[in-house]
Amino acid sequence: VQLQASGGGLVQAGGSLRLSCVVSGRPFGYYAIGWFRQTPGKEREFVAAVRWTGGTTKYADSVKGRCTISRDVWKNTVYLQMNSVRPDDTAIYYCGAGRDYNEGYDYWGQGTLVTVSS
């Protein structure tokens, strides 16, 4: 399986950004595609995930109400729409394939940097 993340960049606080993750192949037993983020010196943290079948979603409290995760099964792409971004959203964002919403992530894309200026 390969995951290709894109869409990061520099955005002002309060602005919006959409990240994309193109998924090539899904191994058996991995039912979710998720977005995580990481800043220097901190562990990678869960942001949001979507189950490929059914499209149900889960969000971290820190982004609930500001971010929307969705998937386009025809394009094999998962999106993370980020609205009302804040400086503390600044991080490298990774998409991954997991066994469920927030567990069993064994496959990762290369990451895309999001920088929010105040």
C-alpha positions, -999 to +999 in steps of 0.1 A: +000+000+000+012+035-007-002+068+006+006+101-009-002+132+011-004+167-003-020+201+002+001+216+030+014+251+029+013+284+047-020+298+057-031+327+080-049+320+112-086+318+106-081+305+070-087+272+054-067+244+039-075+210+023-052+181+026-054+152+002-042+116+006-042+093-024-043+057-014-029+030-036-040-005-024-054-013+009-041-043+028-066-068+042-077-059+077-070-022+075-103-004+075-095+032+082-075+060+067-065+086+092-047+119+095-022+124+123+001+154+130+035+158+146+056+187+158+093+186+168+098+169+201+063+156+203+046+123+195+025+119+165-011+127+175-044+116+160-064+142+141-092+124+123-100+091+106-126+077+082-136+041+077-132+033+040-164+013+040-194+033+052-175+066+056-180+069+094-156+093+110-139+101+142-121+134+153-098+145+180-114+170+203-088+196+193-102+197+157-138+188+162-160+214+145-131+228+125-120+199+104-139+175+082-125+142+069-140+126+038-132+101+012-138+097-025-138+060-032-136+065-070-105+086-067-091+065-038-085+098-020-091+109+016-094+146+023-090+167+054-107+200+052-093+224+078-112+255+086-106+283+112-070+271+115-049+282+145-012+286+150-012+254+171-024+235+140+011+240+127+026+205+121+036+179+096+005+161+087+006+124+079-020+101+064-019+065+073-038+032+069-050+017+102-070-013+114-095+011+130-100+048+137-071+053+160-053+020+162-031-003+142-015+022+119+013+004+101+013+023+068+022+060+064+026+086+037+054+110+036+038+139+054+029+174+043+038+205+063+011+229+074+022+263+088-003+286+103+008+322+108-007+344+134 
